[in-house]
Amino acid sequence: MESTSNQLLKLLLPEGVFEWFDVTDSSRTEDVLSVTLTEKNIPPLDSEDKGKHFESKGFKEITVTDFPIRGRRVLLTFRRRYWQVEGKNELLKRAITICADGTTLEKEFASFLKEDGGRESGLAEFYRRVSEDPAS
């Protein structure tokens, strides 16, 4: 049976994220809620690569901004895994769309802001306030 905390995370994090990622870290400051998700070690299988050995070759981190929670900016850091297939030089990664094109915003959040435009809900203005770099 799934834990209550995992059920809650599935409600808060982008849909489908647990199919390919595990939550590996989280922290909270006065202004920011940060969650780190690490891609599972499940290589993308191409029909020509079946039966070959895959080796994980490390990660590339991508940080995106998601819907604010409780007045805090939410940063999701996705640790994307790269693999090397036996007998090939190039590295493979799974085709997972994490952020909206041309942004560092989670795709659902970017769509919401685009549709809302901050006209009635004030969310766009709130986002501007919570997304400012706390160091500035």
N, C-alpha and C positions, 0 to 999 in steps of 0.2 A: 504494500500500500504506500502511496506517495505521501511524503511528509507535508504538514500544513505549511511550512515555510516554502517548499517547492511549489505548492499550489498557489500561494500568494505571489511568488515571483512570476509564475506563468501569467497571472493576471496583469502584472505591472510591466513586464518586459515585452518587446515586440513579438508578435505572433510567430510561432515556428522556430524561435531562437534555440529552444532546447533540443531540437532535432539534430543540430550540428555543434552546439556549444554547451559547455558546463560552466557554471559560475565558480570562479576560482579565487576571487577576492572582492571585498567591498569595503568602503569607508565613507564616513560622513563628517563634514565640517559644518560650520555655521551657514555657509553659502552653497556648498556643493555635495551632492550624493554621487559617489563613483562606484561603478560595478565593472569588474574585469571578467570577461567570458573567454575561455580558451577552447579553440576548436578541437573536437574529438579526433582521436587518431584513427579515422576511418578514411582510407585513401579513395580518391575518385577513380573508379575502375572504368577504363576504356576497354572495349571488346578485345582489342589487340594486346592489352596488358594483363589479361586474366592469366593467373598462374605465375606471374612474375613477382619478384620481391620488391616491395616498396619500403623506402626508408625515410622517416621524418627528418627533414633537414633544417628545422627551426621555424621561427615565427616572424611575422610582420604585424605590428600593432596598428590598428586603426581606431581612433577615438571619435565618436559621434555624439551629438547632443540629442537627447530625447525629451519628451514632455516633462516639464518641471513637476516635482513632487514636494508637497508641503513647503512651498516657497523656496525650494532649493533647485539650483541648476542640476540636471542629471546628465552625467557623462558615462557613456558605455564604451569601454575599451575592449575591442574584439581582437584577440590574439589569433591571427589567421595562420594556419599551418601550411607548410610547403613540403612536398614529397619529391623524392627522386626515384624513378623506376629503373630497375636493373637493366643495364645496357643502353640507357639514354642519358644525354647530358643535360637537357632542359629540366627545370623544376616544374612540378604540377601544383595547382591549387584548385580547390573546389569553386565552382561558379555560384557564389552566394551574393546577392545584392543586399548591401547593408545600409547605404545612405543614398539619399536622393541625388540624382545627377547634378554635378556642379555645386554641391553643398557638403557640409559636414553635419547635416541634420539627418536623423533617422527618417526613413522614407514616409512613414505615416505622419510623423510630426511635421515634416516639410509640407505635405499635402494639406494638413489641417491649417497651418499658417497661411498657405497660399489661398485656400478657400475663404478663411475667416478674414484675412487682411487686417485683423485687429479692429474692425469697425465697431462691433457691438460688445464683444466679450472683454476687450481690453487685454486679451492674452498676448498679442504681439508686443504691446508695450511692456507687459510683465516679463516676457521672454527677453526683451532688450535689457531690462534691468538686471535679471538674474544671470544673463550670459556675459555680462561685462567681466573682464579679467579681475578677480578680487585683489590682485597685486597693484592695480592702477589706481 
